[in-house]
Amino acid sequence: MAAKVFQIIAVAAIILFGLVFALALRFLGKFLKRHNKGMVSRAGEVRKQFDSSIGGIDNAQGQIEAMAAMTGAVRGGMDSAIAVADRAVSFLESRTFQVGLPALLWVLLLVIAIPRGLRVRRPKQKEPNVIPPPSWEAAARAAGE
């Protein structure tokens, strides 16, 4: 007897669920139609926004690639500058520079300064530059007129 009661309840629930489901599908269909009409009217606008977003992403991608290339070039330049600085420092620390620079300075001193110091200089004789007094200038002007 209990099995018959459960069967009756199950059949009633299936029928009731079918009716509710049919009504829900009808309301859901109307809602989706309205929503679709609204989406169709905004589809061009959404497409334009989507295209502009994709274009912006493409531009950003190009800028990122350009920045990566620039960063690579800067990195190469910095590596080259560091290598040159390293070679310069290693030369400055080398025995060749440490001993050679003072030796070169002494040789230059001996070759240039000592012969100049030993050479006898004769002062140049210049003719005196006579500045006439104002009275002579006035006389020369008067004679010329």
N, CA, C and O atoms as CSV, one atom per row, in Angstrom:
chain,resi,resn,atom,element,x,y,z
A,1,MET,N,N,0.813,-1.177,0.000
A,1,MET,CA,C,0.000,0.000,0.000
A,1,MET,C,C,0.871,1.260,0.000
A,1,MET,O,O,0.538,2.224,-0.689
A,2,ALA,N,N,1.927,1.278,0.721
A,2,ALA,CA,C,2.813,2.430,0.766
A,2,ALA,C,C,3.441,2.661,-0.600
A,2,ALA,O,O,3.690,3.801,-0.989
A,3,ALA,N,N,3.694,1.586,-1.322
A,3,ALA,CA,C,4.295,1.709,-2.647
A,3,ALA,C,C,3.334,2.402,-3.596
A,3,ALA,O,O,3.758,3.211,-4.421
A,4,LYS,N,N,2.039,2.097,-3.493
A,4,LYS,CA,C,1.032,2.728,-4.342
A,4,LYS,C,C,0.956,4.219,-4.031
A,4,LYS,O,O,0.777,5.028,-4.941
A,5,VAL,N,N,1.090,4.596,-2.753
A,5,VAL,CA,C,1.008,6.017,-2.359
A,5,VAL,C,C,2.191,6.763,-2.955
A,5,VAL,O,O,2.034,7.869,-3.471
A,6,PHE,N,N,3.382,6.159,-2.886
A,6,PHE,CA,C,4.570,6.803,-3.456
A,6,PHE,C,C,4.467,6.908,-4.963
A,6,PHE,O,O,4.932,7.889,-5.543
A,7,GLN,N,N,3.870,5.922,-5.612
A,7,GLN,CA,C,3.700,5.979,-7.058
A,7,GLN,C,C,2.757,7.117,-7.433
A,7,GLN,O,O,2.997,7.836,-8.403
A,8,ILE,N,N,1.698,7.275,-6.671
A,8,ILE,CA,C,0.723,8.342,-6.946
A,8,ILE,C,C,1.393,9.706,-6.738
A,8,ILE,O,O,1.219,10.622,-7.540
A,9,ILE,N,N,2.163,9.825,-5.647
A,9,ILE,CA,C,2.855,11.097,-5.374
A,9,ILE,C,C,3.868,11.383,-6.486
A,9,ILE,O,O,4.003,12.530,-6.914
A,10,ALA,N,N,4.580,10.357,-6.958
A,10,ALA,CA,C,5.578,10.538,-8.007
A,10,ALA,C,C,4.925,10.961,-9.310
A,10,ALA,O,O,5.440,11.842,-9.999
A,11,VAL,N,N,3.784,10.340,-9.666
A,11,VAL,CA,C,3.086,10.705,-10.897
A,11,VAL,C,C,2.585,12.147,-10.785
A,11,VAL,O,O,2.699,12.907,-11.747
A,12,ALA,N,N,2.038,12.535,-9.644
A,12,ALA,CA,C,1.542,13.898,-9.443
A,12,ALA,C,C,2.709,14.895,-9.526
A,12,ALA,O,O,2.567,15.966,-10.116
A,13,ALA,N,N,3.848,14.548,-8.943
A,13,ALA,CA,C,5.007,15.437,-8.974
A,13,ALA,C,C,5.520,15.598,-10.411
A,13,ALA,O,O,5.913,16.693,-10.813
A,14,ILE,N,N,5.515,14.501,-11.184
A,14,ILE,CA,C,5.967,14.577,-12.575
A,14,ILE,C,C,5.048,15.465,-13.390
A,14,ILE,O,O,5.513,16.270,-14.197
A,15,ILE,N,N,3.782,15.328,-13.192
A,15,ILE,CA,C,2.813,16.148,-13.940
A,15,ILE,C,C,2.952,17.610,-13.535
A,15,ILE,O,O,2.975,18.501,-14.384
A,16,LEU,N,N,3.044,17.846,-12.227
A,16,LEU,CA,C,3.182,19.222,-11.725
A,16,LEU,C,C,4.497,19.851,-12.227
A,16,LEU,O,O,4.512,21.010,-12.642
A,17,PHE,N,N,5.590,19.086,-12.187
A,17,PHE,CA,C,6.876,19.563,-12.667
A,17,PHE,C,C,6.818,19.858,-14.156
A,17,PHE,O,O,7.405,20.845,-14.598
A,18,GLY,N,N,6.141,19.049,-14.936
A,18,GLY,CA,C,5.996,19.263,-16.378
A,18,GLY,C,C,5.268,20.560,-16.664
A,18,GLY,O,O,5.665,21.312,-17.553
A,19,LEU,N,N,4.181,20.836,-15.902
A,19,LEU,CA,C,3.430,22.083,-16.115
A,19,LEU,C,C,4.277,23.306,-15.751
A,19,LEU,O,O,4.308,24.293,-16.486
A,20,VAL,N,N,4.963,23.224,-14.605
A,20,VAL,CA,C,5.814,24.355,-14.174
A,20,VAL,C,C,6.958,24.556,-15.191
A,20,VAL,O,O,7.305,25.687,-15.530
A,21,PHE,N,N,7.525,23.457,-15.661
A,21,PHE,CA,C,8.614,23.533,-16.628
A,21,PHE,C,C,8.127,24.153,-17.934
A,21,PHE,O,O,8.847,24.953,-18.532
A,22,ALA,N,N,6.935,23.808,-18.388
A,22,ALA,CA,C,6.372,24.371,-19.620
A,22,ALA,C,C,6.156,25.875,-19.463
A,22,ALA,O,O,6.477,26.643,-20.370
A,23,LEU,N,N,5.613,26.303,-18.317
A,23,LEU,CA,C,5.416,27.738,-18.081
A,23,LEU,C,C,6.765,28.468,-17.993
A,23,LEU,O,O,6.922,29.560,-18.539
A,24,ALA,N,N,7.729,27.860,-17.306
A,24,ALA,CA,C,9.058,28.484,-17.159
A,24,ALA,C,C,9.728,28.621,-18.516
A,24,ALA,O,O,10.377,29.632,-18.786
A,25,LEU,N,N,9.577,27.604,-19.386
A,25,LEU,CA,C,10.185,27.695,-20.719
A,25,LEU,C,C,9.538,28.799,-21.543
A,25,LEU,O,O,10.218,29.473,-22.317
A,26,ARG,N,N,8.234,28.990,-21.385
A,26,ARG,CA,C,7.545,30.043,-22.125
A,26,ARG,C,C,8.065,31.416,-21.699
A,26,ARG,O,O,8.371,32.253,-22.547
A,27,PHE,N,N,8.166,31.651,-20.378
A,27,PHE,CA,C,8.672,32.940,-19.889
A,27,PHE,C,C,10.161,33.128,-20.249
A,27,PHE,O,O,10.590,34.231,-20.586
A,28,LEU,N,N,10.921,32.060,-20.173
A,28,LEU,CA,C,12.324,32.113,-20.520
A,28,LEU,C,C,12.503,32.429,-22.006
A,28,LEU,O,O,13.409,33.185,-22.358
A,29,GLY,N,N,11.678,31.882,-22.874
A,29,GLY,CA,C,11.723,32.157,-24.312
A,29,GLY,C,C,11.457,33.629,-24.597
A,29,GLY,O,O,12.171,34.256,-25.379
A,30,LYS,N,N,10.384,34.198,-23.932
A,30,LYS,CA,C,10.075,35.619,-24.135
A,30,LYS,C,C,11.239,36.504,-23.651
A,30,LYS,O,O,11.595,37.481,-24.309
A,31,PHE,N,N,11.814,36.157,-22.518
A,31,PHE,CA,C,12.929,36.929,-21.984
A,31,PHE,C,C,14.126,36.883,-22.934
A,31,PHE,O,O,14.775,37.901,-23.175
A,32,LEU,N,N,14.408,35.713,-23.463
A,32,LEU,CA,C,15.549,35.580,-24.364
A,32,LEU,C,C,15.321,36.322,-25.676
A,32,LEU,O,O,16.270,36.853,-26.253
A,33,LYS,N,N,14.050,36.368,-26.170
A,33,LYS,CA,C,13.743,37.115,-27.385
A,33,LYS,C,C,13.995,38.602,-27.172
A,33,LYS,O,O,14.613,39.262,-28.006
A,34,ARG,N,N,13.502,39.131,-26.028
A,34,ARG,CA,C,13.716,40.550,-25.729
A,34,ARG,C,C,15.209,40.860,-25.580
A,34,ARG,O,O,15.718,41.860,-26.087
A,35,HIS,N,N,15.862,39.991,-24.887
A,35,HIS,CA,C,17.298,40.197,-24.662
A,35,HIS,C,C,18.073,40.127,-25.983
A,35,HIS,O,O,19.010,40.899,-26.186
A,36,ASN,N,N,17.699,39.223,-26.867
A,36,ASN,CA,C,18.363,39.083,-28.159
A,36,ASN,C,C,18.134,40.321,-29.006
A,36,ASN,O,O,19.061,40.792,-29.665
A,37,LYS,N,N,16.916,40.864,-29.004
A,37,LYS,CA,C,16.635,42.089,-29.768
A,37,LYS,C,C,17.493,43.243,-29.248
A,37,LYS,O,O,18.012,44.033,-30.036
A,38,GLY,N,N,17.642,43.342,-27.940
A,38,GLY,CA,C,18.505,44.384,-27.372
A,38,GLY,C,C,19.965,44.190,-27.748
A,38,GLY,O,O,20.686,45.157,-27.995
A,39,MET,N,N,20.394,42.941,-27.789
A,39,MET,CA,C,21.783,42.655,-28.160
A,39,MET,C,C,22.023,42.946,-29.635
A,39,MET,O,O,23.105,43.406,-29.999
A,40,VAL,N,N,21.020,42.683,-30.507
A,40,VAL,CA,C,21.168,42.940,-31.944
A,40,VAL,C,C,21.338,44.437,-32.173
A,40,VAL,O,O,22.154,44.844,-33.001
A,41,SER,N,N,20.586,45.258,-31.458
A,41,SER,CA,C,20.696,46.699,-31.651
A,41,SER,C,C,22.048,47.226,-31.159
A,41,SER,O,O,22.540,48.236,-31.663
A,42,ARG,N,N,22.645,46.549,-30.183
A,42,ARG,CA,C,23.939,46.990,-29.653
A,42,ARG,C,C,25.107,46.205,-30.247
A,42,ARG,O,O,26.252,46.411,-29.846
A,43,ALA,N,N,24.837,45.316,-31.189
A,43,ALA,CA,C,25.892,44.442,-31.717
A,43,ALA,C,C,26.968,45.244,-32.454
A,43,ALA,O,O,28.155,44.961,-32.295
A,44,GLY,N,N,26.576,46.230,-33.250
A,44,GLY,CA,C,27.561,47.044,-33.971
A,44,GLY,C,C,28.460,47.803,-33.012
A,44,GLY,O,O,29.672,47.889,-33.213
A,45,GLU,N,N,27.859,48.347,-31.973
A,45,GLU,CA,C,28.615,49.091,-30.968
A,45,GLU,C,C,29.591,48.171,-30.227
A,45,GLU,O,O,30.746,48.526,-29.990
A,46,VAL,N,N,29.103,46.995,-29.872
A,46,VAL,CA,C,29.953,46.027,-29.181
A,46,VAL,C,C,31.084,45.588,-30.099
A,46,VAL,O,O,32.219,45.417,-29.652
A,47,ARG,N,N,30.779,45.405,-31.380
A,47,ARG,CA,C,31.803,44.990,-32.356
A,47,ARG,C,C,32.871,46.071,-32.493
A,47,ARG,O,O,34.062,45.764,-32.538
A,48,LYS,N,N,32.448,47.346,-32.562
A,48,LYS,CA,C,33.412,48.447,-32.658
A,48,LYS,C,C,34.301,48.501,-31.423
A,48,LYS,O,O,35.514,48.683,-31.533
A,49,GLN,N,N,33.699,48.342,-30.247
A,49,GLN,CA,C,34.487,48.342,-29.012
A,49,GLN,C,C,35.465,47.170,-28.995
A,49,GLN,O,O,36.614,47.311,-28.576
A,50,PHE,N,N,34.999,46.028,-29.452
A,50,PHE,CA,C,35.863,44.844,-29.493
A,50,PHE,C,C,37.037,45.061,-30.451
A,50,PHE,O,O,38.184,44.755,-30.126
A,51,ASP,N,N,36.722,45.605,-31.659
A,51,ASP,CA,C,37.779,45.867,-32.632
A,51,ASP,C,C,38.784,46.883,-32.110
A,51,ASP,O,O,39.990,46.711,-32.285
A,52,SER,N,N,38.290,47.950,-31.464
A,52,SER,CA,C,39.218,48.952,-30.928
A,52,SER,C,C,40.063,48.362,-29.807
A,52,SER,O,O,41.239,48.698,-29.673
A,53,SER,N,N,39.473,47.488,-29.003
A,53,SER,CA,C,40.248,46.839,-27.940
A,53,SER,C,C,41.323,45.942,-28.536
A,53,SER,O,O,42.464,45.939,-28.072
A,54,ILE,N,N,40.961,45.185,-29.562
A,54,ILE,CA,C,41.938,44.314,-30.219
A,54,ILE,C,C,43.033,45.159,-30.873
A,54,ILE,O,O,44.211,44.808,-30.813
A,55,GLY,N,N,42.639,46.280,-31.502
A,55,GLY,CA,C,43.636,47.185,-32.102
A,55,GLY,C,C,44.567,47.755,-31.050
A,55,GLY,O,O,45.775,47.852,-31.267
A,56,GLY,N,N,44.000,48.136,-29.900
A,56,GLY,CA,C,44.837,48.637,-28.806
A,56,GLY,C,C,45.799,47.581,-28.299
A,56,GLY,O,O,46.948,47.878,-27.971
A,57,ILE,N,N,45.324,46.349,-28.237
A,57,ILE,CA,C,46.196,45.257,-27.793
A,57,ILE,C,C,47.312,45.032,-28.812
A,57,ILE,O,O,48.457,44.793,-28.431
A,58,ASP,N,N,46.983,45.109,-30.113
A,58,ASP,CA,C,48.007,44.953,-31.151
A,58,ASP,C,C,49.042,46.073,-31.075
A,58,ASP,O,O,50.241,45.829,-31.210
A,59,ASN,N,N,48.566,47.315,-30.857
A,59,ASN,CA,C,49.501,48.443,-30.713
A,59,ASN,C,C,50.393,48.246,-29.498
A,59,ASN,O,O,51.600,48.484,-29.556
A,60,ALA,N,N,49.797,47.812,-28.403
A,60,ALA,CA,C,50.585,47.568,-27.187
A,60,ALA,C,C,51.605,46.466,-27.436
A,60,ALA,O,O,52.737,46.547,-26.960
A,61,GLN,N,N,51.210,45.439,-28.178
A,61,GLN,CA,C,52.139,44.345,-28.504
A,61,GLN,C,C,53.322,44.875,-29.307
A,61,GLN,O,O,54.470,44.517,-29.045
A,62,GLY,N,N,53.030,45.739,-30.298
A,62,GLY,CA,C,54.107,46.340,-31.091
A,62,GLY,C,C,55.028,47.194,-30.245
A,62,GLY,O,O,56.247,47.157,-30.418
A,63,GLN,N,N,54.456,47.964,-29.330
A,63,GLN,CA,C,55.281,48.801,-28.458
A,63,GLN,C,C,56.114,47.948,-27.516
A,63,GLN,O,O,57.264,48.283,-27.230
A,64,ILE,N,N,55.555,46.868,-27.038
A,64,ILE,CA,C,56.313,45.975,-26.157
A,64,ILE,C,C,57.479,45.352,-26.922
A,64,ILE,O,O,58.581,45.234,-26.388
A,65,GLU,N,N,57.236,44.954,-28.174
A,65,GLU,CA,C,58.317,44.385,-28.984
A,65,GLU,C,C,59.395,45.428,-29.273
A,65,GLU,O,O,60.586,45.120,-29.232
A,66,ALA,N,N,58.978,46.667,-29.567
A,66,ALA,CA,C,59.955,47.739,-29.803
A,66,ALA,C,C,60.759,48.009,-28.530
A,66,ALA,O,O,61.970,48.222,-28.589
A,67,MET,N,N,60.080,47.999,-27.382
A,67,MET,CA,C,60.770,48.222,-26.110
A,67,MET,C,C,61.752,47.090,-25.829
A,67,MET,O,O,62.841,47.324,-25.304
A,68,ALA,N,N,61.367,45.866,-26.178
A,68,ALA,CA,C,62.270,44.726,-25.978
A,68,ALA,C,C,63.499,44.864,-26.866
A,68,ALA,O,O,64.614,44.582,-26.428
A,69,ALA,N,N,63.305,45.298,-28.119
A,69,ALA,CA,C,64.446,45.499,-29.016
A,69,ALA,C,C,65.348,46.614,-28.495
A,69,ALA,O,O,66.573,46.494,-28.525
A,70,MET,N,N,64.735,47.707,-28.015
A,70,MET,CA,C,65.511,48.827,-27.477
A,70,MET,C,C,66.275,48.392,-26.233
A,70,MET,O,O,67.434,48.764,-26.046
A,71,THR,N,N,65.630,47.611,-25.393
A,71,THR,CA,C,66.281,47.126,-24.176
A,71,THR,C,C,67.457,46.229,-24.532
A,71,THR,O,O,68.503,46.290,-23.885
A,72,GLY,N,N,67.295,45.397,-25.555
A,72,GLY,CA,C,68.394,44.545,-26.002
A,72,GLY,C,C,69.563,45.377,-26.517
A,72,GLY,O,O,70.720,45.066,-26.236
A,73,ALA,N,N,69.265,46.434,-27.271
A,73,ALA,CA,C,70.327,47.302,-27.784
A,73,ALA,C,C,71.042,48.020,-26.645
A,73,ALA,O,O,72.268,48.130,-26.642
A,74,VAL,N,N,70.274,48.505,-25.684
A,74,VAL,CA,C,70.875,49.191,-24.530
A,74,VAL,C,C,71.726,48.218,-23.728
A,74,VAL,O,O,72.815,48.565,-23.271
A,75,ARG,N,N,71.226,47.003,-23.562
A,75,ARG,CA,C,71.989,45.990,-22.818
A,75,ARG,C,C,73.310,45.702,-23.535
A,75,ARG,O,O,74.355,45.594,-22.893
A,76,GLY,N,N,73.266,45.578,-24.869
A,76,GLY,CA,C,74.488,45.351,-25.633
A,76,GLY,C,C,75.471,46.506,-25.479
A,76,GLY,O,O,76.671,46.292,-25.311
A,77,GLY,N,N,74.950,47.740,-25.538
A,77,GLY,CA,C,75.809,48.914,-25.346
A,77,GLY,C,C,76.427,48.960,-23.963
A,77,GLY,O,O,77.607,49.274,-23.807
A,78,MET,N,N,75.617,48.641,-22.953
A,78,MET,CA,C,76.133,48.631,-21.581
A,78,MET,C,C,77.188,47.541,-21.410
A,78,MET,O,O,78.206,47.765,-20.754
A,79,ASP,N,N,76.957,46.367,-21.992
A,79,ASP,CA,C,77.951,45.287,-21.904
A,79,ASP,C,C,79.255,45.710,-22.570
A,79,ASP,O,O,80.339,45.443,-22.052
A,80,SER,N,N,79.145,46.373,-23.723
A,80,SER,CA,C,80.336,46.851,-24.421
A,80,SER,C,C,81.071,47.903,-23.594
A,80,SER,O,O,82.298,47.867,-23.494
A,81,ALA,N,N,80.329,48.840,-23.003
A,81,ALA,CA,C,80.948,49.886,-22.180
A,81,ALA,C,C,81.621,49.286,-20.948
A,81,ALA,O,O,82.699,49.728,-20.551
A,82,ILE,N,N,80.999,48.297,-20.353
A,82,ILE,CA,C,81.590,47.639,-19.183
A,82,ILE,C,C,82.857,46.904,-19.581
A,82,ILE,O,O,83.838,46.908,-18.837
A,83,ALA,N,N,82.845,46.271,-20.750
A,83,ALA,CA,C,84.048,45.559,-21.214
A,83,ALA,C,C,85.190,46.535,-21.464
A,83,ALA,O,O,86.332,46.255,-21.100
A,84,VAL,N,N,84.895,47.685,-22.086
A,84,VAL,CA,C,85.925,48.691,-22.345
A,84,VAL,C,C,86.467,49.242,-21.033
A,84,VAL,O,O,87.678,49.398,-20.873
A,85,ALA,N,N,85.562,49.540,-20.086
A,85,ALA,CA,C,85.998,50.046,-18.780
A,85,ALA,C,C,86.845,49.010,-18.054
A,85,ALA,O,O,87.820,49.363,-17.390
A,86,ASP,N,N,86.491,47.760,-18.171
A,86,ASP,CA,C,87.266,46.696,-17.535
A,86,ASP,C,C,88.675,46.618,-18.125
A,86,ASP,O,O,89.652,46.459,-17.393
A,87,ARG,N,N,88.773,46.731,-19.454
A,87,ARG,CA,C,90.093,46.715,-20.091
A,87,ARG,C,C,90.908,47.935,-19.670
A,87,ARG,O,O,92.110,47.823,-19.430
A,88,ALA,N,N,90.259,49.105,-19.578
A,88,ALA,CA,C,90.972,50.322,-19.171
A,88,ALA,C,C,91.488,50.186,-17.743
A,88,ALA,O,O,92.629,50.554,-17.464
A,89,VAL,N,N,90.677,49.671,-16.846
A,89,VAL,CA,C,91.093,49.504,-15.453
A,89,VAL,C,C,92.215,48.484,-15.360
A,89,VAL,O,O,93.170,48.680,-14.608
A,90,SER,N,N,92.113,47.405,-16.112
A,90,SER,CA,C,93.183,46.406,-16.057
A,90,SER,C,C,94.485,46.992,-16.612
A,90,SER,O,O,95.561,46.637,-16.129
A,91,PHE,N,N,94.418,47.889,-17.624
A,91,PHE,CA,C,95.626,48.540,-18.119
A,91,PHE,C,C,96.193,49.490,-17.077
A,91,PHE,O,O,97.405,49.539,-16.867
A,92,LEU,N,N,95.308,50.251,-16.416
A,92,LEU,CA,C,95.796,51.187,-15.398
A,92,LEU,C,C,96.430,50.465,-14.213
A,92,LEU,O,O,97.332,51.002,-13.569
A,93,GLU,N,N,95.971,49.271,-13.926
A,93,GLU,CA,C,96.538,48.495,-12.828
A,93,GLU,C,C,97.772,47.701,-13.248
A,93,GLU,O,O,98.455,47.133,-12.397
A,94,SER,N,N,98.066,47.654,-14.540
A,94,SER,CA,C,99.170,46.816,-15.022
A,94,SER,C,C,100.524,47.441,-14.682
A,94,SER,O,O,100.626,48.646,-14.451
A,95,ARG,N,N,101.565,46.595,-14.657
A,95,ARG,CA,C,102.936,47.046,-14.387
A,95,ARG,C,C,103.426,47.953,-15.513
A,95,ARG,O,O,104.205,48.877,-15.277
A,96,THR,N,N,102.975,47.690,-16.722
A,96,THR,CA,C,103.397,48.505,-17.860
A,96,THR,C,C,103.044,49.969,-17.632
A,96,THR,O,O,103.876,50.853,-17.837
A,97,PHE,N,N,101.821,50.221,-17.213
A,97,PHE,CA,C,101.403,51.592,-16.964
A,97,PHE,C,C,102.056,52.143,-15.703
A,97,PHE,O,O,102.505,53.289,-15.692
A,98,GLN,N,N,102.116,51.344,-14.642
A,98,GLN,CA,C,102.639,51.805,-13.356
A,98,GLN,C,C,104.121,52.194,-13.455
A,98,GLN,O,O,104.557,53.143,-12.805
A,99,VAL,N,N,104.880,51.472,-14.256
A,99,VAL,CA,C,106.303,51.778,-14.407
A,99,VAL,C,C,106.532,52.676,-15.615
A,99,VAL,O,O,107.397,53.551,-15.576
A,100,GLY,N,N,105.781,52.477,-16.671
A,100,GLY,CA,C,105.996,53.191,-17.923
A,100,GLY,C,C,105.659,54.658,-17.860
A,100,GLY,O,O,106.365,55.461,-18.471
A,101,LEU,N,N,104.617,55.052,-17.153
A,101,LEU,CA,C,104.227,56.461,-17.097
A,101,LEU,C,C,105.300,57.304,-16.434
A,101,LEU,O,O,105.702,58.312,-17.014
A,102,PRO,N,N,105.794,56.947,-15.241
A,102,PRO,CA,C,106.879,57.765,-14.663
A,102,PRO,C,C,108.129,57.771,-15.539
A,102,PRO,O,O,108.786,58.806,-15.658
A,103,ALA,N,N,108.469,56.644,-16.149
A,103,ALA,CA,C,109.647,56.599,-17.031
A,103,ALA,C,C,109.451,57.523,-18.224
A,103,ALA,O,O,110.381,58.231,-18.612
A,104,LEU,N,N,108.258,57.530,-18.812
A,104,LEU,CA,C,107.960,58.408,-19.942
A,104,LEU,C,C,108.040,59.870,-19.531
A,104,LEU,O,O,108.567,60.691,-20.282
A,105,LEU,N,N,107.534,60.208,-18.367
A,105,LEU,CA,C,107.591,61.598,-17.901
A,105,LEU,C,C,109.035,62.046,-17.684
A,105,LEU,O,O,109.389,63.175,-18.022
A,106,TRP,N,N,109.862,61.181,-17.128
A,106,TRP,CA,C,111.265,61.532,-16.923
A,106,TRP,C,C,111.988,61.686,-18.260
A,106,TRP,O,O,112.803,62.594,-18.420
A,107,VAL,N,N,111.701,60.821,-19.205
A,107,VAL,CA,C,112.335,60.937,-20.522
A,107,VAL,C,C,111.918,62.239,-21.189
A,107,VAL,O,O,112.756,62.935,-21.761
A,108,LEU,N,N,110.642,62.575,-21.122
A,108,LEU,CA,C,110.186,63.844,-21.703
A,108,LEU,C,C,110.848,65.026,-21.011
A,108,LEU,O,O,111.219,65.999,-21.668
A,109,LEU,N,N,111.000,64.955,-19.693
A,109,LEU,CA,C,111.665,66.025,-18.962
A,109,LEU,C,C,113.100,66.181,-19.442
A,109,LEU,O,O,113.569,67.296,-19.668
A,110,LEU,N,N,113.789,65.070,-19.596
A,110,LEU,CA,C,115.181,65.128,-20.039
A,110,LEU,C,C,115.294,65.620,-21.476
A,110,LEU,O,O,116.195,66.400,-21.784
A,111,VAL,N,N,114.416,65.191,-22.348
A,111,VAL,CA,C,114.501,65.537,-23.763
A,111,VAL,C,C,114.056,66.967,-24.042
A,111,VAL,O,O,114.609,67.623,-24.925
A,112,ILE,N,N,113.068,67.456,-23.304
A,112,ILE,CA,C,112.509,68.776,-23.613
A,112,ILE,C,C,113.026,69.852,-22.669
A,112,ILE,O,O,113.512,70.887,-23.125
A,113,ALA,N,N,112.931,69.630,-21.381
A,113,ALA,CA,C,113.206,70.698,-20.423
A,113,ALA,C,C,114.690,70.999,-20.289
A,113,ALA,O,O,115.074,72.167,-20.224
A,114,ILE,N,N,115.520,69.988,-20.246
A,114,ILE,CA,C,116.949,70.238,-20.026
A,114,ILE,C,C,117.575,70.986,-21.204
A,114,ILE,O,O,118.292,71.958,-20.969
A,115,PRO,N,N,117.342,70.584,-22.466
A,115,PRO,CA,C,117.920,71.391,-23.564
A,115,PRO,C,C,117.401,72.821,-23.580
A,115,PRO,O,O,118.152,73.734,-23.922
A,116,ARG,N,N,116.171,73.039,-23.228
A,116,ARG,CA,C,115.641,74.403,-23.181
A,116,ARG,C,C,116.314,75.205,-22.082
A,116,ARG,O,O,116.612,76.389,-22.238
A,117,GLY,N,N,116.545,74.525,-20.963
A,117,GLY,CA,C,117.199,75.237,-19.860
A,117,GLY,C,C,118.660,75.540,-20.161
A,117,GLY,O,O,119.174,76.558,-19.698
A,118,LEU,N,N,119.327,74.709,-20.902
A,118,LEU,CA,C,120.740,74.914,-21.212
A,118,LEU,C,C,120.953,75.886,-22.363
A,118,LEU,O,O,122.037,76.458,-22.482
A,119,ARG,N,N,119.984,76.084,-23.186
A,119,ARG,CA,C,120.115,76.972,-24.334
A,119,ARG,C,C,120.180,78.415,-23.851
A,119,ARG,O,O,119.404,78.832,-22.991
A,120,VAL,N,N,121.106,79.162,-24.411
A,120,VAL,CA,C,121.251,80.567,-24.057
A,120,VAL,C,C,120.306,81.358,-24.943
A,120,VAL,O,O,120.310,81.226,-26.167
A,121,ARG,N,N,119.522,82.159,-24.314
A,121,ARG,CA,C,118.574,82.965,-25.068
A,121,ARG,C,C,119.098,84.386,-25.177
A,121,ARG,O,O,119.547,84.986,-24.201
A,122,ARG,N,N,119.029,84.878,-26.341
A,122,ARG,CA,C,119.414,86.266,-26.554
A,122,ARG,C,C,118.134,87.076,-26.614
A,122,ARG,O,O,117.232,86.773,-27.395
A,123,PRO,N,N,118.061,88.077,-25.810
A,123,PRO,CA,C,116.843,88.902,-25.863
A,123,PRO,C,C,116.764,89.634,-27.197
A,123,PRO,O,O,117.777,90.102,-27.718
A,124,LYS,N,N,115.602,89.728,-27.727
A,124,LYS,CA,C,115.388,90.407,-29.003
A,124,LYS,C,C,115.457,91.919,-28.775
A,124,LYS,O,O,114.880,92.450,-27.827
A,125,GLN,N,N,116.174,92.587,-29.666
A,125,GLN,CA,C,116.303,94.037,-29.591
A,125,GLN,C,C,115.180,94.664,-30.391
A,125,GLN,O,O,115.092,94.475,-31.605
A,126,LYS,N,N,114.352,95.386,-29.737
A,126,LYS,CA,C,113.258,96.070,-30.417
A,126,LYS,C,C,113.572,97.558,-30.459
A,126,LYS,O,O,114.195,98.116,-29.555
A,127,GLU,N,N,113.127,98.166,-31.522
A,127,GLU,CA,C,113.278,99.619,-31.574
A,127,GLU,C,C,112.284,100.233,-30.612
A,127,GLU,O,O,111.150,99.769,-30.489
A,128,PRO,N,N,112.714,101.267,-29.939
A,128,PRO,CA,C,111.786,101.901,-29.010
A,128,PRO,C,C,110.644,102.559,-29.773
A,128,PRO,O,O,110.843,103.135,-30.842
A,129,ASN,N,N,109.503,102.469,-29.233
A,129,ASN,CA,C,108.311,103.069,-29.810
A,129,ASN,C,C,108.118,104.424,-29.146
A,129,ASN,O,O,107.710,104.511,-27.988
A,130,VAL,N,N,108.407,105.444,-29.872
A,130,VAL,CA,C,108.339,106.796,-29.326
A,130,VAL,C,C,106.912,107.292,-29.431
A,130,VAL,O,O,106.290,107.233,-30.492
A,131,ILE,N,N,106.413,107.775,-28.330
A,131,ILE,CA,C,105.064,108.351,-28.305
A,131,ILE,C,C,105.256,109.872,-28.285
A,131,ILE,O,O,105.793,110.409,-27.317
A,132,PRO,N,N,104.830,110.561,-29.329
A,132,PRO,CA,C,105.042,112.023,-29.378
A,132,PRO,C,C,104.136,112.739,-28.375
A,132,PRO,O,O,103.020,112.296,-28.104
A,133,PRO,N,N,104.621,113.831,-27.840
A,133,PRO,CA,C,103.780,114.612,-26.935
A,133,PRO,C,C,102.666,115.297,-27.716
A,133,PRO,O,O,102.760,115.440,-28.935
A,134,PRO,N,N,101.627,115.714,-27.033
A,134,PRO,CA,C,100.490,116.346,-27.720
A,134,PRO,C,C,100.884,117.614,-28.485
A,134,PRO,O,O,100.251,117.937,-29.490
A,135,SER,N,N,101.885,118.320,-28.045
A,135,SER,CA,C,102.265,119.554,-28.755
A,135,SER,C,C,102.803,119.239,-30.141
A,135,SER,O,O,102.567,120.013,-31.068
A,136,TRP,N,N,103.529,118.117,-30.322
A,136,TRP,CA,C,104.043,117.748,-31.634
A,136,TRP,C,C,102.893,117.383,-32.556
A,136,TRP,O,O,102.921,117.700,-33.745
A,137,GLU,N,N,101.876,116.713,-32.010
A,137,GLU,CA,C,100.726,116.338,-32.836
A,137,GLU,C,C,99.988,117.597,-33.304
A,137,GLU,O,O,99.542,117.675,-34.448
A,138,ALA,N,N,99.867,118.561,-32.421
A,138,ALA,CA,C,99.180,119.808,-32.799
A,138,ALA,C,C,99.974,120.540,-33.866
A,138,ALA,O,O,99.397,121.117,-34.787
A,139,ALA,N,N,101.309,120.518,-33.745
A,139,ALA,CA,C,102.148,121.190,-34.742
A,139,ALA,C,C,102.037,120.488,-36.087
A,139,ALA,O,O,101.999,121.143,-37.128
A,140,ALA,N,N,101.983,119.143,-36.071
A,140,ALA,CA,C,101.875,118.395,-37.326
A,140,ALA,C,C,100.533,118.664,-37.989
A,140,ALA,O,O,100.456,118.724,-39.216
A,141,ARG,N,N,99.516,118.821,-37.231
A,141,ARG,CA,C,98.196,119.137,-37.787
A,141,ARG,C,C,98.163,120.528,-38.382
A,141,ARG,O,O,97.581,120.753,-39.443
A,142,ALA,N,N,98.791,121.453,-37.690
A,142,ALA,CA,C,98.799,122.836,-38.161
A,142,ALA,C,C,99.603,122.938,-39.463
A,142,ALA,O,O,99.243,123.712,-40.349
A,143,ALA,N,N,100.693,122.160,-39.586
A,143,ALA,CA,C,101.516,122.211,-40.780
A,143,ALA,C,C,100.800,121.551,-41.956
A,143,ALA,O,O,100.993,121.945,-43.106
A,144,GLY,N,N,99.995,120.572,-41.672
A,144,GLY,CA,C,99.313,119.868,-42.722
A,144,GLY,C,C,98.140,120.633,-43.289
A,144,GLY,O,O,97.702,120.333,-44.400
A,145,GLU,N,N,97.625,121.586,-42.588
A,145,GLU,CA,C,96.472,122.335,-43.082
A,145,GLU,C,C,96.889,123.433,-43.915
A,145,GLU,O,O,96.050,124.178,-44.422
